[in-house]
Amino acid sequence: MQRNITLSSLLLMTLISSCSTTRVDEEVNLPFELIEGQSIVILSDSYHTGNKTEIDFMNCLNKNLKRKQNKFNLIPTNQFKDDFYPWFEPSTAPQNAEQLPKFLKKQVIKNKLENLKIKYIINITGETTTNSSSGALSCAAGPGGGGCFGFAWWDDTSSYSASVWDLNEAIVVGNVSASVTGTSVIPAIVIPIPILARTQSNACEGLSNQILAFFS
């Protein structure tokens, strides 16, 4: 009987974990070009504006873009912030493309951007949220051993967008986005077996590919 319950739980777990959807979008506002040798950098809005883009998501984007592309130079986010300190700290960084003209009037910033050949800033917004959850797990130990029993699940949505800022023209030339929704489950009959939807890593993969396609 226990074996039948275990097999049923595993089957249900597999069916639920496969219920995930991915959506990607692209919007080009104005003509643009990226010449070989020019650089881009990816940044995220600061927390005080209400954006909660996770640090590990930004690290994932940097890693994916560096590994996959060969047309342009990618300035790592942390290196860029160090080189331009304190101008891209939360209290001083431009929050949208409309603020770029005033920001770029600072000659020291303009010189640094030209030295690094940075043509575009890609501004990332978004976060991963848990939409709903249910179920329960209980674990106990006794003289004859222990184990966990129960079933828990939750739905996550990872939704991120990238706005491409042209530093020469101080305008937004386009936007790309990726959104992934999935269900994670943890069935437990003696041993918990978590199967995670990994929506954030899938969204990172999708957005990285969209950014590369945008500049291809």
N, C-alpha and C positions, 0 to 999 in steps of 0.2 A: 504493500500500500504506500509506504513511504517513497519507494522508487517511482511509482506512478505520479505521486504528487510532485516529486522533484523534476521529473521530465516535463510535466505540465507547466510548472513554473518557469523552467528554462525556455520552453516554447513561447509562452506568453511574454517573457522578457525579451526574446529575440524580435517578436512581432512589434512590441511597443518601441524598442530602441531604434527600429528601422524607420519609425515615423518622424522624419525630419525633412524640412524644406529649405531650400536655398534660393534667394532671389538677388540678382545683380542688375544694376542700372548704370547707364552712362548718359551724360548730357554735355554737349559741346556748345558753348555760348559764342565763342569767337575763334577765328583762325589763329593758329599758333604753330610754333616749330621749336624743336629741341635739337640743337646742333651737337654733333659728337664732340665731347670734351667739356660741354657745359655741365653744371651740377644742379641737383635738386636736394631738398631737405624736407623731411616730414616732421611736423610739429603737431601738438594737440592743444586745444583751448585750455586755459588755466582753470583750476577748480573753482575759483571765485565767480566764474561766469555761469556756473551750474553744470558744466560738462564734467563727466566722470570717466573719461577714457582711461582705461587701466594702463599702468606702466608695462605690464607684461604683454599687453596687446601691441604697444608701440615697439617693444623689443622684438616681437614676432615680425612685425612689418619690416623693420630695419633688416632683420636677418634674411627674410624671404626676398626682398628687393635686391639686396647685395648679392645673394646667391644666384638669382635668376637673370639679372640684366647685364648687358655689356655695352649698351649704347651711351649711357650717361654716367657721370660720377655721382655717387650717393654719399652725402655728408651725414654721418651718423648723428642722430638727434642729440645725444649727450655731448658729443664733441662740439657740435654747433653751439649749444647753449654755453659751454665752457668758453669757446672762442669769442662769443658775443656777450659775455657777462658784463653788466647786469641788464642789458637791453631786452632780453627775452625771458626775464623773470615774470611771474604772474602779474605784478603790479605795473610793469612797463611794456610788456609785449603788445603789439597790435592785435586787436580782437577780431578784426575783419579787414577785407581788402580796402574799404573806404578810408581806413586809418593809415594806409601805407604811405601816401604822399607826404604827410607830415612827418611820419617816422623816418622816411628815407632822406629827409632834408639834413639829417645829421651826417656830416661829411665822414666822420670816422666809421659809421655803419656802412655808408655807401662804398667806402674804400675797401672794407673787409669783404663785402659781398662781391665786388669786382675782382679782388685778388683770388677768391675761391671760385669764381666764375659761376656763382649761383644764379640761375635764371628763374627757377620756380620754387615757391614754398607750397607744400601740400599740407593743408590744415585738416586735421582729423578730428571728427566729433563722433560721439556715440558711446555705448556701454553695453554690458551684458546684464540682463535682469532676469529674475525668476518670476514667472507669471502666476503659477499655481503649484500646489503640492498637496499630497495626500498620503495616507497610509501610516504605518507605524512598525517599528522593529523593537523587539525586546530580547535581551540577552541575560542569561543566568548561568551560574556555575554551582556544582554540587559535588558530593563525594564521588559520584560515578562519572564526572566530566561536566561539560557545559556546552552551550550552543546558543545560537540566535534564531529567532523565528519571527516571521512577519513579511511584510511587503511595503515598500515605500517608493514613491515616484514624484518627479517634479518636472515642470516645463521651463526651459530657458529660451530666451531670445537674445541673440547677439546682433545688434544692428549698428553699423558704422558707415560714415560717409566721408569722402575726401574732396575738399574744395581746392582747386588748383589756382594759385595766385601767381600772376605774371609780375615779377618785380620791376621789369623795365616799363611796363605800361600801368602798373598799379591797378590791375583789374582781375576779376575772376574769369578765366577762360573756359572753365568747365567743372563738372562734378561727376564723381563716380560713387557708387555705394554697394554694400553687400549686407544682406540680412539673412540670418540662419535661425530657424526655430527647431527645437528638438526636445525629446523626452528622455530623461535619464531614469533608470530603475535600479532598485536594490532588493531583489528577492533573497530571503534567508530561510533555509531549512538546515539548521545546525551551523552552516558557514555562510556568511553574507557574500554575495557575488555582485558587486556593483558594475553596471554597464552604463557608461557616461556618454551623452550625446556629443560632448566636446564642441559645442556651438561656437565658442570663441575662436578656437584654433581653425575651424572651418571657415569662419568669417574672415579671419586673417588671410587664409589662403585665397579666398574669393576676392577680397579687396586688393591684395597684392597683384593678382592676375589682371584685375580691372585697371589698376594704375599702369601696369606695363603695357596693356593693350591701348590705353589712352595715348601713350607716347610712341607707340609703334608706327 
